Amino acid sequence: MGYGLGVFLTALGLILALAVQDVIDAIDLTLIGWILALAGVLVLVLTAVQTNARRQHTTTATTTHSDGSQTTEQRTTERQDPPPAV
């Protein structure tokens, strides 16, 4: 999945929903178009969420001391991408 698939599904769905006037027996092209457009938007949102989630990394470390007590340390780091080349 990616941005390309989401854009493709959205465009195809909107074309079917808004621009196609043909009628096929037992098939509602407008409904199929809206379903494809919704699926395309969903793919775009999921791709954006997954891309953003990969930018963060959380590490948890638990240390047990000699007296039996435990210390838990959690670190969250965010990946910094280099600026685009000019």
Secondary structure, 3 states (H helix, E strand, C coil): CCHHHHHHHHHHHHHHHHCCCCCECCECHHHHHHHHHHHHHHHHHHHHHHHHHCCEEEEEEEEECCCCCEEEEEEEEECCCCCCCC
